[in-house]
Every structure is written in C-alpha cells, then in structure tokens.
C-alpha cells in the first residue's frame, strides 16, 4: 500500500470481529517492529504475544482493569511491549545519560508494528492504561522489567476508517 494511504487508514480500532489472526501474520508484523530504528542499535524491546484463548482472557483482564478498554472483549490477540535494558555505546552513554532513548525506541517499534498490521488488513489499538502488575504475573515478566504498552490486534468490524481529526499543519510547523 502507498505509505500516505497507509498512515491515513491506520487508526485505533475499537471494534473487532473476533476472528483469529494467523500466527504467521503476527510474526510478520512483529518482524516489522524488530526492524525499527533504535539508538546505538540497542533494540531495548521484547514482545509477548497473547493469542491463545487463555492468554487473551488474561490480557483482557489486564487492559480492562479499573473499567477501561471494554472494546477489547472481541480482540483475538494482544502484544505486550516490554522495555529491555538499552545498551548504548559508552561514548554516547557518557555524553547523553539524561536522555532515555529506550522509550523513544519503543515508540518507533510500536509505530512500525501498527503500520505493518494496517498493511496486513488488521486493526490495532495502543493502550497505556492497564494493570502492569497483573501483566507481569500472568505472562511471567520479571519484576525489574517494564511493560510499557499493550496493543490489541485483530480484524476491524468497521467497514471504513474514521476520518482523522488533527491540528492543521500550519499550527504545528515552523520553518526557520
């Protein structure tokens, strides 16, 4: 798909069909995330995929904790984005220790994943509101690691994407 069309059709899906996503398709979009740029090529990420009925049930419990994200009831898969320790080269780390590149890198990997999913005809929703404690317990993630995001993945039940409501470009850009 043309990139500019792709970024227009990608949206936060809140209405899934419930149809399972083939593992090969999940691997394909995870590979796109793996190929995302990262500072010093540190690749400070790992991904936990919940696509079995029991794992999906646990993921739903995590993202619906506190009453949020009820739309995930029909999501057939979830991807947990786990922050790993970033290995920056000593030359860079010494000069830029105040910059936390891992979170930027996770954002890039997440964007790659969601755009690849859209290319494959899938909907995604990036969620930052969830029980990290439950996620770590359910999915055996060590306590010292951080689950930064959980992404629901599946086929959208909506026939067309919603129109995007964004600020005008001239409010966001200043040429100097």
C-alpha positions in Angstrom: 0.0 0.0 0.0 1.2 3.5 -0.6 2.7 4.9 2.6 0.5 8.0 2.7 -2.6 5.9 2.3 -1.4 3.6 5.0 -1.0 6.3 7.5 -4.5 7.5 6.7 -6.2 4.1 7.2 -4.3 3.2 10.4 -6.4 4.0 13.4 -7.1 2.9 16.9 -9.5 0.0 16.4 -12.2 -0.3 19.0 -14.5 -2.8 17.2 -13.0 -6.2 16.4 -14.7 -9.1 14.6 -13.2 -11.7 16.9 -11.7 -13.6 14.0 -8.3 -15.1 15.0 -5.2 -13.6 13.5 -2.8 -16.3 12.0 0.4 -16.6 13.8 2.4 -16.1 10.6 0.7 -12.7 10.2 1.5 -11.8 13.8 5.2 -12.8 13.2 5.2 -10.7 10.1 4.1 -7.5 11.9 6.4 -8.3 14.9 9.3 -8.5 12.4 8.5 -5.0 11.3 8.8 -3.9 14.9 12.1 -5.7 15.2 13.4 -3.8 12.2 12.6 -0.4 13.7 15.5 2.0 14.3 16.9 2.3 17.8 19.6 4.4 19.4 23.0 2.7 19.1 21.1 -0.3 17.7 20.4 -1.3 21.3 16.9 -2.7 20.4 15.6 -2.3 24.0 12.4 -4.3 23.4 10.9 -7.7 23.7 7.4 -8.7 22.8 4.9 -11.1 24.5 2.1 -12.3 22.3 -1.2 -13.4 23.8 -3.2 -15.2 21.1 -4.5 -18.4 22.8 -7.9 -18.2 24.5 -6.4 -18.4 28.0 -3.7 -15.8 27.3 -6.2 -13.5 25.6 -8.5 -13.7 28.6 -5.6 -12.7 30.9 -4.7 -9.8 28.5 -8.3 -8.6 28.6 -8.2 -8.7 32.4 -5.1 -6.5 32.3 -6.3 -3.9 30.0 -9.8 -3.7 31.4 -8.6 -3.4 35.0 -10.4 -0.5 36.6 -13.2 -0.4 34.0 -11.3 0.8 30.9 -10.9 -0.6 27.4 -14.2 -2.6 27.3 -13.9 -2.7 23.5 -11.2 -5.3 23.8 -13.7 -8.1 24.6 -13.5 -9.3 21.0 -9.8 -8.7 20.3 -8.3 -12.0 19.3 -4.7 -11.1 20.1 -2.6 -8.8 22.2 1.1 -7.8 22.1 2.8 -6.6 25.2 5.7 -4.2 24.6 8.4 -4.9 27.2 11.2 -2.4 27.8 14.6 -4.1 28.0 17.8 -2.5 29.2 19.2 -0.3 26.5 22.9 -0.9 25.7 24.2 2.4 24.5 27.8 2.6 23.4 29.9 4.1 26.2 30.9 7.1 24.1 27.2 8.0 23.6 26.0 7.0 27.1 28.6 9.2 28.8 27.5 12.3 26.9 23.8 11.7 26.9 23.0 10.0 30.1 20.0 12.3 30.7 18.2 11.1 27.6 16.2 7.9 28.0 16.3 6.5 24.4 14.6 3.2 25.2 11.1 4.8 25.4 11.7 6.6 22.1 12.8 3.3 20.5 9.8 1.5 21.9 7.6 4.2 20.3 9.3 3.6 16.9 8.9 -0.2 17.2 5.2 0.3 18.2 4.6 2.5 15.2 6.3 0.0 12.8 4.2 -2.8 14.3 0.9 -0.9 14.0 1.6 0.3 10.4 2.6 -3.2 9.4 -0.7 -4.5 10.9 -2.6 -2.0 8.9 -0.8 -3.1 5.8 -1.9 -6.7 6.6 -5.6 -5.5 7.0 -5.5 -5.6 10.8 -6.7 -3.1 13.3 -4.7 -2.2 16.4 -5.1 -0.1 19.5 -2.2 1.0 21.6 -3.1 1.0 25.3 -1.1 2.5 28.1 -3.8 2.1 30.7 -3.6 -1.4 32.1 -2.5 -3.4 35.2 1.2 -3.8 34.8 1.3 -6.0 38.0 -1.3 -8.4 36.5 0.5 -8.4 33.1 3.8 -9.3 34.8 2.2 -12.1 36.8 0.1 -13.6 34.0 2.8 -13.5 31.4 5.9 -14.3 33.6 7.6 -11.0 33.0 10.4 -10.3 35.6 9.6 -7.7 38.2 12.6 -5.5 37.2 11.2 -5.1 33.6 8.5 -2.6 32.5 5.5 -3.4 30.4 5.2 -0.1 28.6 2.3 -0.8 26.2 -0.3 -3.4 25.3 -1.6 -3.5 21.8 -4.8 -5.2 20.8 -4.7 -6.7 17.3 -7.4 -8.1 15.1 -9.7 -7.6 12.2 -11.9 -4.5 12.4 -15.6 -4.9 12.3 -16.0 -1.4 10.8 -16.1 -1.1 7.0 -14.0 2.0 6.8 -11.7 4.0 9.0 -13.0 7.1 10.8 -12.0 10.5 9.5 -8.9 11.8 11.3 -9.2 14.9 13.4 -5.8 16.5 13.7 -4.5 20.0 14.2 -3.7 21.9 11.0 -0.2 21.6 9.8 0.4 25.3 10.0 -0.3 25.2 13.8 2.4 22.5 14.2 5.2 23.5 11.9 7.5 26.5 11.8 10.1 26.8 9.1 13.2 28.8 10.0 
